[in-house]
Amino acid sequence: KSLVFMAIPTTDYRNSNEILKLNLLGQILNDKTRKLVREKLAISYSPNAGHYANKDFRNYCYFQFSADVSPENAEVVKKAFDSIITDIAKDGITMEDFEGNRRPIINSIKTNMQTNGYWLNRILSGSFTDPTNSKFTLSMLEGYEAITLEQMNETIKKYLKIENRSFYILQAKDEIK
């Protein structure tokens, strides 16, 4: 097997309005990655993409794409990741992409807010060491509801740049040609 991994840097976690848009875009990228790499090309069972937001290190957030593939498909999946990025960067996303990924996030937040675990783990956990944690978490529902398609397409233009990507292909030593 080979692992293909690609990353594109974004912004700092403390930029909460941007993080919500980037997380939503990460969901859209994941959906497109699954459809292309798993369903259309059928070269990886569980490819994924998303936005990784790190709270501990400044400016350490990024889009990531990854897939386990046979060595002969490593370049194919790299090109597939590139095509997803270039297509979205060129054309933006559709209302179907936008609402089809935003609505489940909003519904999940609403459902989770009705549980004790949400309040204990998402709101109270870490709020003494990082008071912004509870403020950010409490504003997520409002934040996701306020995001527009136009804002998402602006976010794409700002962050989803193929020239900023880094990638690697990891292969077992005995499979390297």
Backbone as JSON, one array per atom type, in Angstrom:
{
  "sequence": "KSLVFMAIPTTDYRNSNEILKLNLLGQILNDKTRKLVREKLAISYSPNAGHYANKDFRNYCYFQFSADVSPENAEVVKKAFDSIITDIAKDGITMEDFEGNRRPIINSIKTNMQTNGYWLNRILSGSFTDPTNSKFTLSMLEGYEAITLEQMNETIKKYLKIENRSFYILQAKDEIK",
  "N": [[0.83, -1.2, 0.0], [0.28, 2.33, -0.44], [0.48, 5.57, 0.93], [-1.03, 8.55, 0.24], [-0.71, 11.9, 0.84], [-1.83, 15.19, 1.23], [-1.52, 18.66, 1.88], [-2.74, 21.96, 2.59], [-1.96, 25.05, 3.8], [-3.89, 27.11, 6.07], [-5.25, 29.21, 8.23], [-5.02, 30.79, 11.49], [-6.21, 29.18, 14.46], [-7.51, 30.84, 16.23], [-8.96, 32.59, 14.77], [-11.97, 32.62, 14.64], [-14.34, 33.01, 13.02], [-13.41, 32.53, 10.43], [-12.5, 29.91, 10.75], [-14.85, 28.38, 11.04], [-15.94, 28.58, 8.44], [-13.86, 27.4, 7.01], [-13.88, 24.83, 8.11], [-16.39, 23.97, 7.23], [-15.91, 24.06, 4.46], [-13.99, 22.09, 4.43], [-15.6, 19.84, 4.9], [-17.05, 19.8, 2.54], [-14.97, 19.36, 0.71], [-14.25, 16.81, 1.56], [-16.53, 15.35, 0.85], [-16.48, 15.62, -1.96], [-14.04, 14.37, -2.46], [-14.53, 11.73, -1.62], [-16.54, 11.05, -3.49], [-15.13, 11.23, -5.95], [-12.62, 9.77, -5.68], [-13.26, 7.35, -4.34], [-15.85, 6.49, -5.32], [-16.01, 7.09, -8.15], [-13.37, 6.68, -9.34], [-12.65, 4.42, -7.93], [-10.36, 3.59, -6.39], [-9.57, 3.74, -3.8], [-10.73, 2.78, -0.65], [-11.38, 4.33, 1.6], [-10.86, 7.27, 1.24], [-10.05, 10.56, 2.39], [-10.76, 13.97, 3.27], [-10.42, 17.21, 4.69], [-10.61, 19.9, 7.09], [-8.09, 20.7, 9.24], [-7.82, 21.96, 12.39], [-5.74, 23.33, 14.65], [-5.54, 23.99, 18.02], [-3.43, 24.43, 19.71], [-1.01, 25.34, 18.56], [0.03, 28.28, 17.04], [-1.12, 29.47, 13.89], [-1.29, 26.96, 12.67], [-3.09, 25.45, 11.0], [-4.81, 23.61, 8.5], [-5.94, 22.44, 5.25], [-6.46, 19.05, 4.56], [-5.8, 16.15, 2.64], [-6.11, 12.68, 2.14], [-5.28, 9.3, 1.23], [-5.23, 5.77, 1.13], [-3.7, 3.74, -1.14], [-3.0, 1.42, -3.83], [0.41, 1.09, -4.89], [0.7, 1.68, -7.67], [-1.39, 3.41, -8.1], [-0.85, 5.76, -6.8], [0.04, 8.21, -7.99], [-2.21, 8.71, -9.51], [-4.21, 9.24, -7.6], [-3.13, 11.5, -6.42], [-3.3, 13.29, -8.56], [-6.06, 13.35, -8.71], [-6.75, 14.61, -6.28], [-5.56, 17.09, -6.84], [-7.19, 17.88, -8.99], [-9.67, 18.21, -7.76], [-9.14, 20.38, -6.09], [-8.36, 22.39, -8.0], [-10.69, 22.56, -9.6], [-12.67, 23.43, -7.76], [-11.49, 25.81, -6.92], [-11.55, 27.24, -9.29], [-14.3, 27.25, -10.11], [-15.82, 27.61, -7.8], [-18.25, 26.69, -5.26], [-21.41, 24.97, -5.4], [-24.84, 25.8, -4.59], [-26.06, 23.48, -3.8], [-23.87, 21.9, -2.93], [-23.1, 23.54, -0.81], [-25.42, 23.84, 0.98], [-25.99, 21.15, 1.31], [-23.94, 20.25, 2.89], [-23.69, 22.1, 4.96], [-26.17, 22.11, 6.32], [-26.4, 19.5, 7.68], [-24.35, 19.87, 9.6], [-25.33, 21.99, 11.14], [-27.71, 20.81, 12.09], [-26.61, 18.73, 13.6], [-25.23, 20.14, 15.61], [-27.42, 21.37, 16.91], [-28.78, 19.09, 17.85], [-26.79, 17.95, 19.51], [-26.54, 19.96, 21.43], [-28.58, 19.45, 23.15], [-27.77, 17.56, 24.89], [-26.19, 16.36, 27.9], [-23.51, 15.66, 27.73], [-22.49, 17.29, 25.7], [-22.49, 19.83, 26.89], [-20.81, 19.37, 29.05], [-18.42, 18.34, 27.88], [-17.85, 19.92, 25.58], [-18.32, 22.6, 26.25], [-17.66, 23.19, 29.03], [-15.27, 21.76, 29.45], [-11.95, 22.5, 29.56], [-12.47, 25.22, 29.71], [-11.57, 26.71, 31.83], [-8.81, 26.89, 31.53], [-8.68, 27.93, 29.0], [-10.56, 30.39, 28.29], [-11.73, 31.28, 25.92], [-12.57, 29.03, 24.62], [-15.16, 28.13, 25.43], [-16.68, 30.32, 24.61], [-16.26, 30.32, 21.82], [-17.35, 27.78, 21.15], [-20.02, 28.1, 21.97], [-20.83, 29.96, 20.13], [-20.87, 28.66, 17.73], [-23.21, 27.51, 16.46], [-24.77, 29.78, 15.73], [-22.82, 30.95, 14.12], [-22.42, 29.08, 11.98], [-25.0, 29.14, 10.89], [-25.06, 31.72, 9.89], [-23.28, 31.82, 7.76], [-22.76, 32.41, 4.31], [-23.24, 31.44, 0.86], [-21.78, 33.07, -0.84], [-19.78, 34.04, 0.9], [-18.45, 31.64, 1.36], [-17.39, 31.11, -1.18], [-15.64, 33.25, -1.38], [-13.87, 32.56, 0.65], [-12.79, 30.25, -0.43], [-11.33, 31.35, -2.59], [-9.43, 32.74, -1.15], [-8.0, 30.83, 0.39], [-7.82, 28.19, -0.79], [-5.52, 27.27, -2.59], [-3.73, 25.88, -5.1], [-1.01, 26.2, -5.53], [0.02, 26.47, -3.02], [0.11, 24.01, -1.88], [1.36, 21.08, -0.23], [2.69, 17.85, -0.61], [3.0, 14.33, -0.05], [4.06, 11.04, -0.84], [3.9, 8.04, 0.6], [5.5, 5.0, 0.71], [5.89, 1.47, 1.21], [9.15, 0.16, 1.73], [9.93, -2.06, 0.15], [8.26, -1.77, -2.0], [8.96, 0.4, -3.46], [9.96, 1.7, -6.51]],
  "CA": [[0.0, 0.0, 0.0], [0.9, 3.65, -0.42], [-0.33, 6.65, 1.51], [-0.88, 9.85, -0.42], [-1.17, 12.94, 1.76], [-1.65, 16.54, 0.71], [-1.97, 19.69, 2.83], [-2.69, 23.36, 2.17], [-2.11, 25.85, 5.02], [-5.0, 28.07, 6.08], [-5.11, 30.35, 9.13], [-4.88, 30.48, 12.9], [-7.42, 28.7, 15.11], [-8.15, 31.93, 16.96], [-9.78, 33.32, 13.82], [-13.12, 31.72, 14.72], [-15.26, 33.12, 11.88], [-12.78, 31.84, 9.31], [-12.42, 28.47, 11.06], [-16.14, 27.75, 10.71], [-16.03, 28.47, 6.97], [-12.86, 26.42, 6.58], [-14.38, 23.51, 8.5], [-17.47, 23.64, 6.28], [-15.26, 23.75, 3.19], [-13.37, 20.77, 4.62], [-16.66, 18.83, 4.71], [-17.35, 19.77, 1.1], [-13.83, 18.69, 0.09], [-14.36, 15.39, 1.9], [-17.61, 14.81, 0.03], [-16.0, 15.53, -3.35], [-12.97, 13.37, -2.48], [-15.19, 10.42, -1.57], [-17.22, 10.8, -4.76], [-14.19, 11.03, -7.05], [-11.61, 8.74, -5.46], [-13.87, 6.06, -3.99], [-16.97, 6.07, -6.16], [-15.75, 7.16, -9.59], [-12.11, 6.01, -9.7], [-12.63, 3.14, -7.2], [-8.97, 3.21, -6.1], [-9.35, 3.76, -2.35], [-11.99, 2.55, 0.06], [-11.71, 5.4, 2.56], [-10.12, 8.52, 1.1], [-10.69, 11.62, 3.17], [-10.27, 15.34, 3.21], [-11.05, 18.02, 5.72], [-9.83, 21.01, 7.62], [-7.5, 20.41, 10.54], [-7.63, 23.19, 13.15], [-4.97, 23.05, 15.85], [-5.67, 25.06, 19.02], [-2.22, 24.57, 20.52], [0.08, 26.04, 17.87], [-0.43, 29.38, 16.19], [-1.0, 29.35, 12.44], [-1.08, 25.57, 12.32], [-4.34, 24.89, 10.51], [-4.62, 23.3, 7.09], [-6.75, 21.44, 4.58], [-5.7, 17.82, 4.33], [-6.37, 15.09, 1.81], [-5.3, 11.47, 2.24], [-5.87, 8.06, 0.72], [-4.4, 4.59, 1.01], [-3.9, 3.18, -2.48], [-1.91, 0.57, -4.31], [1.49, 1.96, -5.37], [0.49, 2.14, -9.05], [-2.43, 4.44, -8.11], [-0.45, 6.92, -6.0], [0.01, 9.42, -8.82], [-3.61, 8.91, -9.94], [-4.95, 9.88, -6.52], [-2.55, 12.85, -6.29], [-3.92, 14.09, -9.62], [-7.47, 13.52, -8.34], [-6.77, 15.67, -5.27], [-5.28, 18.35, -7.55], [-8.34, 18.28, -9.8], [-10.71, 18.72, -6.84], [-8.72, 21.73, -5.68], [-8.42, 23.34, -9.12], [-12.08, 22.74, -10.02], [-13.37, 24.28, -6.78], [-10.87, 27.14, -6.96], [-11.98, 27.89, -10.53], [-15.75, 27.38, -10.24], [-16.51, 27.77, -6.53], [-19.14, 25.59, -4.91], [-22.81, 25.2, -5.73], [-25.76, 25.87, -3.46], [-26.27, 22.09, -3.38], [-22.69, 21.57, -2.11], [-23.13, 24.38, 0.38], [-26.49, 23.44, 1.91], [-25.9, 19.71, 1.57], [-22.93, 20.02, 3.93], [-23.92, 23.0, 6.09], [-27.37, 21.71, 7.06], [-26.11, 18.44, 8.66], [-23.55, 20.42, 10.69], [-26.26, 22.76, 11.98], [-28.59, 19.86, 12.78], [-25.8, 18.02, 14.59], [-25.01, 21.05, 16.74], [-28.7, 21.5, 17.61], [-29.02, 17.82, 18.56], [-25.8, 17.82, 20.58], [-26.8, 20.95, 22.48], [-29.6, 18.93, 24.04], [-27.19, 16.5, 25.71], [-25.28, 16.76, 28.97], [-22.15, 15.48, 27.26], [-22.11, 18.48, 24.94], [-22.2, 20.93, 27.82], [-19.64, 19.01, 29.86], [-17.21, 18.12, 27.09], [-17.57, 20.98, 24.61], [-18.39, 23.94, 26.83], [-16.93, 23.32, 30.28], [-13.94, 21.18, 29.36], [-10.92, 23.42, 29.12], [-12.87, 26.63, 29.76], [-10.78, 27.41, 32.85], [-7.49, 27.18, 30.98], [-8.86, 28.71, 27.77], [-11.94, 30.92, 28.33], [-12.28, 31.47, 24.57], [-13.12, 27.76, 24.17], [-16.62, 28.1, 25.6], [-17.25, 31.38, 23.78], [-16.24, 29.83, 20.44], [-18.29, 26.67, 21.02], [-21.38, 28.62, 22.08], [-21.15, 30.76, 18.95], [-20.8, 27.85, 16.51], [-24.5, 27.37, 15.79], [-25.03, 31.07, 15.1], [-21.82, 31.16, 13.08], [-22.73, 28.26, 10.8], [-26.25, 29.62, 10.3], [-24.82, 33.01, 9.23], [-22.4, 31.68, 6.6], [-23.45, 32.46, 3.02], [-22.54, 30.84, -0.28], [-20.81, 34.07, -1.31], [-18.66, 34.01, 1.84], [-17.7, 30.4, 1.12], [-16.61, 31.25, -2.41], [-14.54, 34.16, -1.04], [-12.94, 31.75, 1.45], [-12.1, 29.38, -1.39], [-10.33, 32.17, -3.3], [-8.39, 33.16, -0.21], [-7.21, 29.74, 0.99], [-7.67, 26.94, -1.54], [-4.59, 27.6, -3.67], [-2.92, 24.71, -5.45], [0.42, 26.52, -5.43], [0.43, 26.41, -1.6], [-0.02, 22.66, -1.37], [2.49, 20.18, -0.04], [2.2, 16.48, -0.64], [3.97, 13.25, -0.02], [3.59, 9.68, -1.12], [4.64, 7.14, 1.47], [5.39, 3.62, 0.25], [6.75, 0.49, 1.88], [10.45, 0.13, 1.06], [9.99, -3.09, -0.88], [7.38, -1.41, -3.11], [9.51, 1.56, -4.17], [10.58, 1.29, -7.78]],
  "C": [[0.87, 1.25, 0.0], [-0.07, 4.62, 0.25], [0.0, 7.91, 0.75], [-1.49, 10.88, 0.5], [-0.86, 14.29, 1.14], [-2.19, 17.52, 1.74], [-1.82, 21.07, 2.2], [-2.91, 24.2, 3.43], [-3.28, 26.83, 4.91], [-4.7, 29.23, 7.03], [-4.94, 29.87, 10.56], [-6.23, 30.09, 13.51], [-8.2, 29.84, 15.79], [-9.02, 32.81, 16.06], [-11.09, 32.55, 13.63], [-14.09, 31.82, 13.55], [-14.7, 32.4, 10.66], [-12.76, 30.33, 9.54], [-13.73, 27.77, 10.73], [-16.29, 27.56, 9.21], [-15.06, 27.43, 6.44], [-13.28, 25.01, 6.94], [-15.5, 23.05, 7.57], [-16.88, 23.29, 4.92], [-14.56, 22.4, 3.27], [-14.38, 19.65, 4.43], [-17.0, 18.68, 3.23], [-16.22, 19.06, 0.34], [-13.87, 17.19, 0.35], [-15.41, 14.7, 1.03], [-17.14, 14.62, -1.41], [-14.88, 14.49, -3.48], [-13.55, 11.96, -2.47], [-15.81, 10.09, -2.92], [-16.24, 10.51, -5.9], [-13.29, 9.82, -6.82], [-12.23, 7.38, -5.15], [-14.9, 5.61, -5.01], [-16.66, 6.06, -7.65], [-14.5, 6.38, -9.99], [-11.98, 4.62, -9.06], [-11.21, 2.66, -6.91], [-8.63, 3.28, -4.62], [-10.69, 3.63, -1.66], [-12.36, 3.73, 0.96], [-10.81, 6.62, 2.41], [-10.79, 9.57, 1.98], [-10.02, 12.95, 2.93], [-10.97, 16.1, 4.31], [-10.17, 19.18, 6.09], [-9.38, 20.65, 9.02], [-7.21, 21.74, 11.22], [-6.95, 22.87, 14.47], [-5.05, 24.25, 16.81], [-4.36, 25.37, 19.74], [-1.1, 25.37, 19.87], [-0.49, 27.1, 16.96], [-0.16, 29.08, 14.71], [-0.7, 27.92, 11.99], [-2.42, 24.91, 11.99], [-4.17, 24.65, 9.01], [-5.74, 22.38, 6.58], [-5.87, 20.22, 4.41], [-6.52, 16.86, 3.48], [-5.51, 13.86, 2.04], [-6.07, 10.27, 1.68], [-4.81, 6.97, 0.75], [-4.73, 3.96, -0.34], [-2.79, 2.19, -2.79], [-0.84, 1.5, -4.92], [1.27, 2.49, -6.8], [-0.59, 3.22, -9.16], [-2.07, 5.7, -7.32], [-0.5, 8.21, -6.8], [-1.41, 9.74, -9.29], [-4.38, 9.65, -8.85], [-4.41, 11.29, -6.26], [-3.18, 13.77, -7.33], [-5.4, 14.33, -9.33], [-7.62, 14.62, -7.29], [-6.55, 17.03, -5.94], [-6.5, 18.82, -8.34], [-9.49, 18.8, -8.93], [-10.39, 20.16, -6.45], [-8.88, 22.72, -6.83], [-9.85, 23.59, -9.59], [-12.83, 23.66, -9.06], [-12.8, 25.69, -6.79], [-11.35, 27.93, -8.18], [-13.47, 28.22, -10.51], [-16.49, 27.71, -8.95], [-17.35, 26.55, -6.22], [-20.58, 25.98, -5.24], [-23.63, 25.33, -4.44], [-26.02, 24.47, -2.92], [-25.1, 21.61, -2.5], [-22.77, 22.27, -0.76], [-24.17, 23.89, 1.39], [-26.43, 21.96, 2.26], [-24.87, 19.36, 2.64], [-23.14, 20.91, 5.15], [-25.08, 22.53, 6.96], [-27.1, 20.57, 8.05], [-25.26, 18.93, 9.84], [-24.45, 21.16, 11.68], [-27.17, 21.82, 12.77], [-27.85, 19.09, 13.86], [-25.55, 18.88, 15.82], [-26.28, 21.18, 17.57], [-29.0, 20.25, 18.43], [-28.07, 17.68, 19.74], [-26.03, 18.79, 21.73], [-27.85, 20.49, 23.49], [-29.08, 17.84, 24.95], [-26.27, 17.07, 26.79], [-23.82, 16.68, 28.52], [-21.63, 16.68, 26.49], [-21.67, 19.58, 25.89], [-20.98, 20.63, 28.67], [-18.36, 18.98, 29.03], [-16.86, 19.27, 26.15], [-17.5, 22.36, 25.25], [-17.49, 24.06, 28.06], [-15.49, 22.81, 30.2], [-12.95, 22.19, 28.79], [-11.27, 24.88, 29.24], [-12.1, 27.41, 30.84], [-9.4, 27.77, 32.33], [-7.57, 28.01, 29.71], [-10.3, 29.21, 27.72], [-12.55, 31.13, 26.95], [-12.91, 30.19, 24.04], [-14.64, 27.75, 24.29], [-17.29, 29.17, 24.74], [-17.34, 30.92, 22.32], [-17.3, 28.74, 20.24], [-19.73, 27.16, 21.07], [-21.79, 29.42, 20.85], [-21.2, 29.95, 17.65], [-22.12, 27.76, 15.76], [-24.84, 28.65, 15.03], [-24.08, 31.31, 13.92], [-22.11, 30.37, 11.82], [-24.01, 28.73, 10.12], [-26.04, 30.91, 9.51], [-23.97, 32.91, 7.97], [-23.23, 31.67, 5.31], [-22.6, 31.76, 1.95], [-21.46, 31.8, -0.79], [-19.58, 34.1, -0.41], [-17.8, 32.77, 1.62], [-16.84, 30.52, -0.13], [-15.47, 32.25, -2.22], [-13.46, 33.42, -0.25], [-12.13, 30.83, 0.54], [-10.99, 30.16, -2.1], [-9.16, 32.55, -2.41], [-7.46, 32.02, 0.19], [-6.93, 28.53, 0.1], [-6.84, 27.18, -2.8], [-3.65, 26.43, -3.9], [-1.43, 24.98, -5.28], [0.93, 26.49, -3.99], [0.43, 24.98, -1.05], [1.34, 21.99, -1.2], [1.92, 18.77, -0.09], [3.36, 15.52, -0.46], [3.27, 11.95, -0.33], [4.49, 8.76, -0.31], [4.4, 5.71, 1.01], [6.3, 2.73, 1.08], [8.03, 0.35, 1.06], [10.5, -0.9, -0.06], [9.09, -2.8, -2.08], [7.88, -0.21, -3.9], [10.24, 1.07, -5.41], [11.85, 2.06, -8.03]]
}
